[in-house]
Amino acid sequence: MKTRVYVTLKNGVLDPQGKAIHHALEGLGFSGVNDVRAGKFIELDLAPGVSESDVEAMCRKLLANTVIENFRIEQDQAA
Amino acid sequence: MKTRVYVTLKNGVLDPQGKAIHHALEGLGFSGVNDVRAGKFIELDLAPGVSESDVEAMCRKLLANTVIENFRIEQDQAA
């Protein structure tokens, strides 16, 4: 079973990586970009029987820093 | 308009970051994880009039290394 975890910085937390991407896009001549926020995307291939609460525990303990980051869990039912 | 870009390593490309996360999860006592793949998630706040083909150009030129990475663009129609 595939489970996807999206980790994003909370609003109000400075995002230097996003700023750098924004600046680089402008340098390449792309206009019309107001803001860029960078995050992480982690795909877990889980054995059957691993519940969403287990994944949430993984996020809280390792995958996300919940002081400055939010996370979102998306389970792929098909696979 | 918010546009989300997901950048993932292609299948077959070694993923040391994912391996490290997998190892750390096992070290924390989480069992049932078969595999972990790490990727990037970039949220762009675009001005109206920036088309999906523009975003694709940004991905090809800057956001993704298309030799080893795939990207997926998701446009948020609501915002």
Backbone of each chain as nested JSON, in Angstrom:
{
  "chains": [
    {"id": "A", "residues": [
      {"number": 1, "name": "MET", "atoms": {"N": [0.843, -1.191, 0.0], "CA": [0.0, 0.0, 0.0], "C": [0.88, 1.243, 0.0]}},
      {"number": 2, "name": "LYS", "atoms": {"N": [0.585, 2.145, -0.915], "CA": [1.36, 3.385, -1.005], "C": [0.675, 4.472, -0.18]}},
      {"number": 3, "name": "THR", "atoms": {"N": [1.474, 5.142, 0.601], "CA": [0.964, 6.28, 1.36], "C": [1.872, 7.459, 1.091]}},
      {"number": 4, "name": "ARG", "atoms": {"N": [1.26, 8.595, 0.815], "CA": [2.05, 9.791, 0.528], "C": [1.925, 10.766, 1.677]}},
      {"number": 5, "name": "VAL", "atoms": {"N": [3.052, 11.335, 2.045], "CA": [3.081, 12.335, 3.109], "C": [3.631, 13.629, 2.516]}},
      {"number": 6, "name": "TYR", "atoms": {"N": [2.892, 14.707, 2.717], "CA": [3.322, 16.023, 2.248], "C": [3.664, 16.862, 3.473]}},
      {"number": 7, "name": "VAL", "atoms": {"N": [4.871, 17.36, 3.505], "CA": [5.316, 18.174, 4.635], "C": [5.548, 19.594, 4.119]}},
      {"number": 8, "name": "THR", "atoms": {"N": [4.851, 20.553, 4.728], "CA": [4.988, 21.946, 4.297], "C": [5.303, 22.817, 5.501]}},
      {"number": 9, "name": "LEU", "atoms": {"N": [5.977, 23.913, 5.247], "CA": [6.234, 24.877, 6.314], "C": [4.936, 25.576, 6.692]}},
      {"number": 10, "name": "LYS", "atoms": {"N": [4.77, 25.845, 7.969], "CA": [3.592, 26.585, 8.408], "C": [3.642, 28.009, 7.878]}},
      {"number": 11, "name": "ASN", "atoms": {"N": [2.464, 28.6, 7.743], "CA": [2.395, 30.006, 7.346], "C": [3.126, 30.856, 8.369]}},
      {"number": 12, "name": "GLY", "atoms": {"N": [3.847, 31.835, 7.884], "CA": [4.568, 32.714, 8.792], "C": [5.991, 32.273, 9.052]}},
      {"number": 13, "name": "VAL", "atoms": {"N": [6.309, 31.023, 8.726], "CA": [7.689, 30.56, 8.888], "C": [8.47, 30.947, 7.635]}},
      {"number": 14, "name": "LEU", "atoms": {"N": [9.599, 31.554, 7.82], "CA": [10.409, 31.974, 6.675], "C": [10.866, 30.763, 5.869]}},
      {"number": 15, "name": "ASP", "atoms": {"N": [10.862, 30.913, 4.549], "CA": [11.19, 29.796, 3.668], "C": [12.309, 30.217, 2.714]}},
      {"number": 16, "name": "PRO", "atoms": {"N": [13.564, 30.132, 3.159], "CA": [14.668, 30.598, 2.3], "C": [14.805, 29.769, 1.018]}},
      {"number": 17, "name": "GLN", "atoms": {"N": [14.457, 28.483, 1.084], "CA": [14.541, 27.652, -0.127], "C": [13.53, 28.142, -1.167]}},
      {"number": 18, "name": "GLY", "atoms": {"N": [12.31, 28.42, -0.692], "CA": [11.295, 28.962, -1.599], "C": [11.715, 30.3, -2.179]}},
      {"number": 19, "name": "LYS", "atoms": {"N": [12.286, 31.144, -1.327], "CA": [12.766, 32.463, -1.778], "C": [13.824, 32.299, -2.867]}},
      {"number": 20, "name": "ALA", "atoms": {"N": [14.731, 31.347, -2.658], "CA": [15.806, 31.129, -3.632], "C": [15.229, 30.653, -4.966]}},
      {"number": 21, "name": "ILE", "atoms": {"N": [14.23, 29.762, -4.9], "CA": [13.596, 29.28, -6.135], "C": [12.905, 30.442, -6.839]}},
      {"number": 22, "name": "HIS", "atoms": {"N": [12.205, 31.26, -6.065], "CA": [11.497, 32.412, -6.621], "C": [12.472, 33.333, -7.358]}},
      {"number": 23, "name": "HIS", "atoms": {"N": [13.58, 33.625, -6.687], "CA": [14.595, 34.505, -7.255], "C": [15.175, 33.889, -8.541]}},
      {"number": 24, "name": "ALA", "atoms": {"N": [15.435, 32.602, -8.505], "CA": [16.013, 31.936, -9.678], "C": [15.026, 31.946, -10.849]}},
      {"number": 25, "name": "LEU", "atoms": {"N": [13.737, 31.748, -10.545], "CA": [12.728, 31.786, -11.623], "C": [12.696, 33.169, -12.265]}},
      {"number": 26, "name": "GLU", "atoms": {"N": [12.768, 34.206, -11.429], "CA": [12.791, 35.564, -11.976], "C": [14.043, 35.787, -12.817]}},
      {"number": 27, "name": "GLY", "atoms": {"N": [15.157, 35.266, -12.335], "CA": [16.4, 35.393, -13.088], "C": [16.341, 34.711, -14.446]}},
      {"number": 28, "name": "LEU", "atoms": {"N": [15.548, 33.652, -14.528], "CA": [15.386, 32.944, -15.802], "C": [14.35, 33.609, -16.703]}},
      {"number": 29, "name": "GLY", "atoms": {"N": [13.742, 34.684, -16.21], "CA": [12.802, 35.427, -17.049], "C": [11.357, 35.021, -16.879]}},
      {"number": 30, "name": "PHE", "atoms": {"N": [11.059, 34.176, -15.889], "CA": [9.657, 33.813, -15.67], "C": [9.008, 34.897, -14.813]}},
      {"number": 31, "name": "SER", "atoms": {"N": [8.028, 35.574, -15.377], "CA": [7.315, 36.578, -14.597], "C": [5.975, 35.99, -14.159]}},
      {"number": 32, "name": "GLY", "atoms": {"N": [5.292, 36.717, -13.286], "CA": [3.967, 36.266, -12.857], "C": [4.002, 35.285, -11.708]}},
      {"number": 33, "name": "VAL", "atoms": {"N": [5.17, 35.13, -11.072], "CA": [5.249, 34.274, -9.889], "C": [5.205, 35.183, -8.666]}},
      {"number": 34, "name": "ASN", "atoms": {"N": [4.159, 35.055, -7.867], "CA": [4.024, 35.922, -6.691], "C": [4.788, 35.374, -5.496]}},
      {"number": 35, "name": "ASP", "atoms": {"N": [4.746, 34.056, -5.33], "CA": [5.37, 33.475, -4.149], "C": [5.67, 32.006, -4.412]}},
      {"number": 36, "name": "VAL", "atoms": {"N": [6.697, 31.511, -3.747], "CA": [7.06, 30.092, -3.864], "C": [7.268, 29.559, -2.455]}},
      {"number": 37, "name": "ARG", "atoms": {"N": [6.689, 28.41, -2.166], "CA": [6.932, 27.731, -0.895], "C": [7.438, 26.337, -1.232]}},
      {"number": 38, "name": "ALA", "atoms": {"N": [8.498, 25.931, -0.576], "CA": [9.08, 24.616, -0.844], "C": [8.709, 23.667, 0.289]}},
      {"number": 39, "name": "GLY", "atoms": {"N": [8.46, 22.431, -0.052], "CA": [8.124, 21.421, 0.95], "C": [8.724, 20.079, 0.6]}},
      {"number": 40, "name": "LYS", "atoms": {"N": [8.343, 19.081, 1.346], "CA": [8.844, 17.734, 1.119], "C": [7.691, 16.802, 0.802]}},
      {"number": 41, "name": "PHE", "atoms": {"N": [8.039, 15.755, 0.1], "CA": [7.053, 14.786, -0.332], "C": [7.69, 13.424, -0.077]}},
      {"number": 42, "name": "ILE", "atoms": {"N": [7.05, 12.61, 0.721], "CA": [7.627, 11.314, 1.081], "C": [6.624, 10.223, 0.747]}},
      {"number": 43, "name": "GLU", "atoms": {"N": [7.045, 9.262, -0.061], "CA": [6.161, 8.163, -0.433], "C": [6.583, 6.921, 0.336]}},
      {"number": 44, "name": "LEU", "atoms": {"N": [5.644, 6.374, 1.108], "CA": [5.929, 5.189, 1.914], "C": [5.222, 3.996, 1.286]}},
      {"number": 45, "name": "ASP", "atoms": {"N": [5.946, 2.914, 1.123], "CA": [5.33, 1.658, 0.693], "C": [5.16, 0.81, 1.949]}},
      {"number": 46, "name": "LEU", "atoms": {"N": [3.911, 0.664, 2.392], "CA": [3.644, 0.05, 3.689], "C": [3.081, -1.36, 3.52]}},
      {"number": 47, "name": "ALA", "atoms": {"N": [3.4, -2.206, 4.477], "CA": [2.807, -3.539, 4.521], "C": [1.332, -3.392, 4.911]}},
      {"number": 48, "name": "PRO", "atoms": {"N": [0.492, -4.359, 4.511], "CA": [-0.905, -4.298, 4.939], "C": [-0.974, -4.333, 6.46]}},
      {"number": 49, "name": "GLY", "atoms": {"N": [-1.899, -3.62, 7.015], "CA": [-2.061, -3.617, 8.468], "C": [-1.459, -2.407, 9.149]}},
      {"number": 50, "name": "VAL", "atoms": {"N": [-0.684, -1.622, 8.4], "CA": [-0.162, -0.385, 8.98], "C": [-1.252, 0.676, 8.84]}},
      {"number": 51, "name": "SER", "atoms": {"N": [-1.7, 1.21, 9.951], "CA": [-2.848, 2.113, 9.91], "C": [-2.405, 3.557, 9.712]}},
      {"number": 52, "name": "GLU", "atoms": {"N": [-3.379, 4.407, 9.44], "CA": [-3.076, 5.821, 9.252], "C": [-2.547, 6.437, 10.545]}},
      {"number": 53, "name": "SER", "atoms": {"N": [-2.993, 5.917, 11.692], "CA": [-2.481, 6.48, 12.954], "C": [-1.005, 6.139, 13.137]}},
      {"number": 54, "name": "ASP", "atoms": {"N": [-0.579, 4.964, 12.607], "CA": [0.859, 4.645, 12.634], "C": [1.634, 5.656, 11.791]}},
      {"number": 55, "name": "VAL", "atoms": {"N": [1.081, 5.969, 10.609], "CA": [1.763, 6.925, 9.726], "C": [1.825, 8.293, 10.398]}},
      {"number": 56, "name": "GLU", "atoms": {"N": [0.733, 8.648, 11.086], "CA": [0.738, 9.941, 11.785], "C": [1.826, 9.955, 12.859]}},
      {"number": 57, "name": "ALA", "atoms": {"N": [1.99, 8.82, 13.551], "CA": [3.054, 8.744, 14.566], "C": [4.431, 8.906, 13.912]}},
      {"number": 58, "name": "MET", "atoms": {"N": [4.62, 8.282, 12.731], "CA": [5.894, 8.434, 12.011], "C": [6.141, 9.905, 11.684]}},
      {"number": 59, "name": "CYS", "atoms": {"N": [5.084, 10.587, 11.24], "CA": [5.225, 12.0, 10.888], "C": [5.623, 12.815, 12.109]}},
      {"number": 60, "name": "ARG", "atoms": {"N": [4.931, 12.571, 13.227], "CA": [5.19, 13.373, 14.418], "C": [6.579, 13.103, 14.989]}},
      {"number": 61, "name": "LYS", "atoms": {"N": [7.033, 11.841, 14.866], "CA": [8.315, 11.501, 15.484], "C": [9.509, 11.783, 14.582]}},
      {"number": 62, "name": "LEU", "atoms": {"N": [9.319, 11.66, 13.273], "CA": [10.493, 11.749, 12.393], "C": [10.295, 12.645, 11.171]}},
      {"number": 63, "name": "LEU", "atoms": {"N": [9.193, 12.44, 10.455], "CA": [9.127, 13.015, 9.11], "C": [8.93, 14.531, 9.113]}},
      {"number": 64, "name": "ALA", "atoms": {"N": [8.181, 15.024, 10.085], "CA": [7.921, 16.47, 10.124], "C": [8.359, 17.04, 11.456]}},
      {"number": 65, "name": "ASN", "atoms": {"N": [8.799, 18.275, 11.424], "CA": [9.063, 19.028, 12.649], "C": [7.799, 19.843, 12.925]}},
      {"number": 66, "name": "THR", "atoms": {"N": [6.978, 19.346, 13.839], "CA": [5.646, 19.94, 13.984], "C": [5.664, 21.333, 14.613]}},
      {"number": 67, "name": "VAL", "atoms": {"N": [6.829, 21.771, 15.05], "CA": [6.914, 23.152, 15.538], "C": [6.768, 24.126, 14.368]}},
      {"number": 68, "name": "ILE", "atoms": {"N": [7.383, 23.78, 13.255], "CA": [7.371, 24.722, 12.12], "C": [6.726, 24.137, 10.868]}},
      {"number": 69, "name": "GLU", "atoms": {"N": [6.35, 22.858, 10.91], "CA": [5.841, 22.236, 9.684], "C": [4.473, 21.591, 9.898]}},
      {"number": 70, "name": "ASN", "atoms": {"N": [3.671, 21.641, 8.865], "CA": [2.431, 20.868, 8.82], "C": [2.671, 19.628, 7.985]}},
      {"number": 71, "name": "PHE", "atoms": {"N": [1.861, 18.595, 8.206], "CA": [1.94, 17.44, 7.303], "C": [0.545, 16.987, 6.931]}},
      {"number": 72, "name": "ARG", "atoms": {"N": [0.467, 16.371, 5.779], "CA": [-0.798, 15.853, 5.273], "C": [-0.539, 14.434, 4.787]}},
      {"number": 73, "name": "ILE", "atoms": {"N": [-1.406, 13.508, 5.16], "CA": [-1.239, 12.1, 4.795], "C": [-2.298, 11.75, 3.772]}},
      {"number": 74, "name": "GLU", "atoms": {"N": [-1.885, 11.069, 2.712], "CA": [-2.81, 10.68, 1.649], "C": [-2.609, 9.202, 1.371]}},
      {"number": 75, "name": "GLN", "atoms": {"N": [-3.635, 8.413, 1.616], "CA": [-3.481, 6.977, 1.393], "C": [-4.041, 6.609, 0.035]}},
      {"number": 76, "name": "ASP", "atoms": {"N": [-3.287, 5.801, -0.658], "CA": [-3.692, 5.326, -1.981], "C": [-4.379, 3.98, -1.794]}},
      {"number": 77, "name": "GLN", "atoms": {"N": [-5.694, 4.001, -1.941], "CA": [-6.446, 2.764, -1.687], "C": [-6.239, 1.727, -2.789]}},
      {"number": 78, "name": "ALA", "atoms": {"N": [-5.957, 2.22, -3.988], "CA": [-5.918, 1.311, -5.132], "C": [-4.728, 0.352, -5.078]}},
      {"number": 79, "name": "ALA", "atoms": {"N": [-3.569, 0.863, -4.674], "CA": [-2.358, 0.037, -4.787], "C": [-2.19, -0.874, -3.565]}}
    ]},
    {"id": "B", "residues": [
      {"number": 1, "name": "MET", "atoms": {"N": [-3.427, 32.362, -8.037], "CA": [-3.703, 30.948, -8.325], "C": [-2.564, 30.086, -7.766]}},
      {"number": 2, "name": "LYS", "atoms": {"N": [-2.955, 29.072, -7.03], "CA": [-1.942, 28.183, -6.456], "C": [-1.706, 27.011, -7.41]}},
      {"number": 3, "name": "THR", "atoms": {"N": [-0.448, 26.722, -7.65], "CA": [-0.097, 25.553, -8.454], "C": [0.918, 24.735, -7.68]}},
      {"number": 4, "name": "ARG", "atoms": {"N": [0.68, 23.452, -7.607], "CA": [1.584, 22.58, -6.862], "C": [2.382, 21.725, -7.83]}},
      {"number": 5, "name": "VAL", "atoms": {"N": [3.669, 21.632, -7.557], "CA": [4.547, 20.804, -8.383], "C": [5.152, 19.725, -7.483]}},
      {"number": 6, "name": "TYR", "atoms": {"N": [5.031, 18.481, -7.904], "CA": [5.599, 17.359, -7.165], "C": [6.755, 16.813, -7.983]}},
      {"number": 7, "name": "VAL", "atoms": {"N": [7.916, 16.766, -7.379], "CA": [9.102, 16.27, -8.077], "C": [9.535, 14.975, -7.391]}},
      {"number": 8, "name": "THR", "atoms": {"N": [9.596, 13.907, -8.155], "CA": [9.984, 12.603, -7.587], "C": [11.124, 12.012, -8.396]}},
      {"number": 9, "name": "LEU", "atoms": {"N": [11.929, 11.206, -7.746], "CA": [12.983, 10.498, -8.461], "C": [12.363, 9.435, -9.355]}},
      {"number": 10, "name": "LYS", "atoms": {"N": [12.941, 9.248, -10.521], "CA": [12.461, 8.185, -11.412], "C": [12.727, 6.816, -10.8]}},
      {"number": 11, "name": "ASN", "atoms": {"N": [11.922, 5.852, -11.2], "CA": [12.16, 4.486, -10.751], "C": [13.541, 4.034, -11.207]}},
      {"number": 12, "name": "GLY", "atoms": {"N": [14.223, 3.343, -10.332], "CA": [15.541, 2.836, -10.692], "C": [16.666, 3.759, -10.271]}},
      {"number": 13, "name": "VAL", "atoms": {"N": [16.329, 5.021, -9.958], "CA": [17.354, 5.94, -9.472], "C": [17.506, 5.736, -7.966]}},
      {"number": 14, "name": "LEU", "atoms": {"N": [18.724, 5.567, -7.519], "CA": [18.964, 5.354, -6.092], "C": [18.509, 6.564, -5.283]}},
      {"number": 15, "name": "ASP", "atoms": {"N": [17.942, 6.308, -4.12], "CA": [17.386, 7.38, -3.3], "C": [17.971, 7.278, -1.887]}},
      {"number": 16, "name": "PRO", "atoms": {"N": [19.153, 7.844, -1.675], "CA": [19.786, 7.728, -0.351], "C": [18.989, 8.409, 0.753]}},
      {"number": 17, "name": "GLN", "atoms": {"N": [18.299, 9.503, 0.414], "CA": [17.484, 10.186, 1.426], "C": [16.339, 9.281, 1.879]}},
      {"number": 18, "name": "GLY", "atoms": {"N": [15.694, 8.648, 0.915], "CA": [14.63, 7.71, 1.26], "C": [15.153, 6.546, 2.078]}},
      {"number": 19, "name": "LYS", "atoms": {"N": [16.318, 6.031, 1.704], "CA": [16.947, 4.927, 2.456], "C": [17.209, 5.34, 3.896]}},
      {"number": 20, "name": "ALA", "atoms": {"N": [17.702, 6.561, 4.074], "CA": [18.006, 7.045, 5.427], "C": [16.73, 7.168, 6.258]}},
      {"number": 21, "name": "ILE", "atoms": {"N": [15.664, 7.66, 5.63], "CA": [14.384, 7.782, 6.349], "C": [13.885, 6.387, 6.73]}},
      {"number": 22, "name": "HIS", "atoms": {"N": [13.987, 5.445, 5.792], "CA": [13.549, 4.068, 6.037], "C": [14.305, 3.474, 7.232]}},
      {"number": 23, "name": "HIS", "atoms": {"N": [15.6, 3.666, 7.22], "CA": [16.448, 3.138, 8.281], "C": [16.081, 3.78, 9.624]}},
      {"number": 24, "name": "ALA", "atoms": {"N": [15.85, 5.095, 9.607], "CA": [15.513, 5.796, 10.849], "C": [14.161, 5.337, 11.384]}},
      {"number": 25, "name": "LEU", "atoms": {"N": [13.198, 5.099, 10.476], "CA": [11.888, 4.612, 10.925], "C": [12.027, 3.254, 11.598]}},
      {"number": 26, "name": "GLU", "atoms": {"N": [12.841, 2.392, 10.995], "CA": [13.071, 1.078, 11.611], "C": [13.746, 1.232, 12.973]}},
      {"number": 27, "name": "GLY", "atoms": {"N": [14.698, 2.154, 13.047], "CA": [15.376, 2.389, 14.313], "C": [14.437, 2.884, 15.4]}},
      {"number": 28, "name": "LEU", "atoms": {"N": [13.378, 3.604, 14.993], "CA": [12.387, 4.085, 15.953], "C": [11.35, 3.018, 16.297]}},
      {"number": 29, "name": "GLY", "atoms": {"N": [11.472, 1.849, 15.671], "CA": [10.573, 0.751, 16.014], "C": [9.342, 0.639, 15.137]}},
      {"number": 30, "name": "PHE", "atoms": {"N": [9.287, 1.412, 14.057], "CA": [8.156, 1.287, 13.139], "C": [8.425, 0.13, 12.187]}},
      {"number": 31, "name": "SER", "atoms": {"N": [7.604, -0.885, 12.253], "CA": [7.761, -2.004, 11.327], "C": [6.692, -1.878, 10.242]}},
      {"number": 32, "name": "GLY", "atoms": {"N": [6.815, -2.705, 9.231], "CA": [5.811, -2.701, 8.176], "C": [6.057, -1.676, 7.098]}},
      {"number": 33, "name": "VAL", "atoms": {"N": [7.243, -1.066, 7.105], "CA": [7.578, -0.132, 6.031], "C": [8.454, -0.877, 5.029]}},
      {"number": 34, "name": "ASN", "atoms": {"N": [7.961, -1.049, 3.816], "CA": [8.719, -1.784, 2.802], "C": [9.725, -0.903, 2.084]}},
      {"number": 35, "name": "ASP", "atoms": {"N": [9.322, 0.319, 1.794], "CA": [10.197, 1.192, 1.02], "C": [9.801, 2.65, 1.26]}},
      {"number": 36, "name": "VAL", "atoms": {"N": [10.767, 3.52, 1.126], "CA": [10.51, 4.952, 1.271], "C": [11.183, 5.663, 0.096]}},
      {"number": 37, "name": "ARG", "atoms": {"N": [10.454, 6.571, -0.536], "CA": [11.024, 7.417, -1.58], "C": [10.781, 8.868, -1.176]}},
      {"number": 38, "name": "ALA", "atoms": {"N": [11.823, 9.66, -1.277], "CA": [11.702, 11.063, -0.894], "C": [11.622, 11.92, -2.156]}},
      {"number": 39, "name": "GLY", "atoms": {"N": [10.837, 12.959, -2.067], "CA": [10.697, 13.87, -3.2], "C": [10.535, 15.291, -2.733]}},
      {"number": 40, "name": "LYS", "atoms": {"N": [10.255, 16.164, -3.677], "CA": [10.081, 17.578, -3.351], "C": [8.68, 18.019, -3.728]}},
      {"number": 41, "name": "PHE", "atoms": {"N": [8.254, 19.044, -3.059], "CA": [6.918, 19.571, -3.239], "C": [7.074, 21.08, -3.275]}},
      {"number": 42, "name": "ILE", "atoms": {"N": [6.657, 21.705, -4.351], "CA": [6.852, 23.144, -4.511], "C": [5.498, 23.784, -4.808]}},
      {"number": 43, "name": "GLU", "atoms": {"N": [5.123, 24.747, -4.003], "CA": [3.855, 25.433, -4.203], "C": [4.131, 26.813, -4.777]}},
      {"number": 44, "name": "LEU", "atoms": {"N": [3.566, 27.064, -5.944], "CA": [3.767, 28.344, -6.624], "C": [2.482, 29.157, -6.538]}},
      {"number": 45, "name": "ASP", "atoms": {"N": [2.613, 30.402, -6.151], "CA": [1.473, 31.317, -6.187], "C": [1.647, 32.155, -7.443]}},
      {"number": 46, "name": "LEU", "atoms": {"N": [0.808, 31.913, -8.444], "CA": [1.012, 32.521, -9.754], "C": [-0.009, 33.614, -10.024]}},
      {"number": 47, "name": "ALA", "atoms": {"N": [0.414, 34.601, -10.779], "CA": [-0.511, 35.643, -11.222], "C": [-1.458, 35.035, -12.265]}},
      {"number": 48, "name": "PRO", "atoms": {"N": [-2.644, 35.607, -12.415], "CA": [-3.543, 35.107, -13.464], "C": [-2.868, 35.258, -14.823]}},
      {"number": 49, "name": "GLY", "atoms": {"N": [-3.091, 34.326, -15.697], "CA": [-2.512, 34.406, -17.033], "C": [-1.279, 33.549, -17.214]}},
      {"number": 50, "name": "VAL", "atoms": {"N": [-0.746, 33.007, -16.125], "CA": [0.386, 32.092, -16.262], "C": [-0.193, 30.709, -16.561]}},
      {"number": 51, "name": "SER", "atoms": {"N": [0.173, 30.161, -17.71], "CA": [-0.459, 28.913, -18.141], "C": [0.303, 27.704, -17.618]}},
      {"number": 52, "name": "GLU", "atoms": {"N": [-0.327, 26.547, -17.771], "CA": [0.321, 25.31, -17.331], "C": [1.586, 25.044, -18.135]}},
      {"number": 53, "name": "SER", "atoms": {"N": [1.605, 25.486, -19.389], "CA": [2.821, 25.259, -20.183], "C": [3.982, 26.111, -19.657]}},
      {"number": 54, "name": "ASP", "atoms": {"N": [3.656, 27.289, -19.102], "CA": [4.708, 28.091, -18.468], "C": [5.276, 27.342, -17.259]}},
      {"number": 55, "name": "VAL", "atoms": {"N": [4.373, 26.751, -16.461], "CA": [4.82, 26.017, -15.277], "C": [5.668, 24.823, -15.702]}},
      {"number": 56, "name": "GLU", "atoms": {"N": [5.251, 24.184, -16.805], "CA": [6.04, 23.05, -17.292], "C": [7.444, 23.506, -17.695]}},
      {"number": 57, "name": "ALA", "atoms": {"N": [7.529, 24.687, -18.309], "CA": [8.848, 25.223, -18.678], "C": [9.688, 25.482, -17.435]}},
      {"number": 58, "name": "MET", "atoms": {"N": [9.045, 26.02, -16.37], "CA": [9.78, 26.247, -15.112], "C": [10.326, 24.935, -14.572]}},
      {"number": 59, "name": "CYS", "atoms": {"N": [9.49, 23.887, -14.641], "CA": [9.93, 22.581, -14.13], "C": [11.122, 22.072, -14.915]}},
      {"number": 60, "name": "ARG", "atoms": {"N": [11.024, 22.169, -16.252], "CA": [12.088, 21.62, -17.091], "C": [13.387, 22.405, -16.94]}},
      {"number": 61, "name": "LYS", "atoms": {"N": [13.264, 23.727, -16.732], "CA": [14.467, 24.555, -16.667], "C": [15.086, 24.621, -15.281]}},
      {"number": 62, "name": "LEU", "atoms": {"N": [14.246, 24.532, -14.235], "CA": [14.783, 24.784, -12.906], "C": [14.344, 23.772, -11.847]}},
      {"number": 63, "name": "LEU", "atoms": {"N": [13.046, 23.519, -11.771], "CA": [12.534, 22.829, -10.581], "C": [12.911, 21.353, -10.549]}},
      {"number": 64, "name": "ALA", "atoms": {"N": [12.957, 20.712, -11.712], "CA": [13.26, 19.284, -11.744], "C": [14.459, 19.018, -12.633]}},
      {"number": 65, "name": "ASN", "atoms": {"N": [15.218, 18.026, -12.276], "CA": [16.282, 17.529, -13.14], "C": [15.7, 16.351, -13.911]}},
      {"number": 66, "name": "THR", "atoms": {"N": [15.306, 16.615, -15.157], "CA": [14.516, 15.612, -15.882], "C": [15.325, 14.383, -16.289]}},
      {"number": 67, "name": "VAL", "atoms": {"N": [16.617, 14.414, -16.055], "CA": [17.408, 13.197, -16.313], "C": [17.057, 12.12, -15.28]}},
      {"number": 68, "name": "ILE", "atoms": {"N": [16.889, 12.555, -14.038], "CA": [16.65, 11.579, -12.971], "C": [15.319, 11.772, -12.251]}},
      {"number": 69, "name": "GLU", "atoms": {"N": [14.608, 12.844, -12.583], "CA": [13.382, 13.132, -11.836], "C": [12.172, 13.286, -12.752]}},
      {"number": 70, "name": "ASN", "atoms": {"N": [11.026, 12.854, -12.234], "CA": [9.741, 13.139, -12.861], "C": [9.101, 14.302, -12.132]}},
      {"number": 71, "name": "PHE", "atoms": {"N": [8.211, 15.007, -12.819], "CA": [7.44, 16.025, -12.11], "C": [5.975, 15.92, -12.503]}},
      {"number": 72, "name": "ARG", "atoms": {"N": [5.135, 16.394, -11.596], "CA": [3.698, 16.387, -11.804], "C": [3.177, 17.746, -11.385]}},
      {"number": 73, "name": "ILE", "atoms": {"N": [2.35, 18.342, -12.228], "CA": [1.813, 19.675, -11.96], "C": [0.332, 19.54, -11.618]}},
      {"number": 74, "name": "GLU", "atoms": {"N": [-0.073, 20.219, -10.567], "CA": [-1.467, 20.153, -10.123], "C": [-1.951, 21.583, -9.922]}},
      {"number": 75, "name": "GLN", "atoms": {"N": [-2.927, 21.984, -10.7], "CA": [-3.418, 23.355, -10.575], "C": [-4.652, 23.384, -9.707]}},
      {"number": 76, "name": "ASP", "atoms": {"N": [-4.665, 24.341, -8.813], "CA": [-5.782, 24.521, -7.895], "C": [-6.715, 25.533, -8.521]}},
      {"number": 77, "name": "GLN", "atoms": {"N": [-7.842, 25.075, -9.033], "CA": [-8.752, 25.986, -9.742], "C": [-9.462, 26.927, -8.782]}},
      {"number": 78, "name": "ALA", "atoms": {"N": [-9.629, 26.503, -7.549], "CA": [-10.457, 27.272, -6.614], "C": [-9.805, 28.588, -6.219]}},
      {"number": 79, "name": "ALA", "atoms": {"N": [-8.509, 28.551, -5.959], "CA": [-7.854, 29.74, -5.384], "C": [-7.457, 30.731, -6.477]}}
    ]}
  ]
}
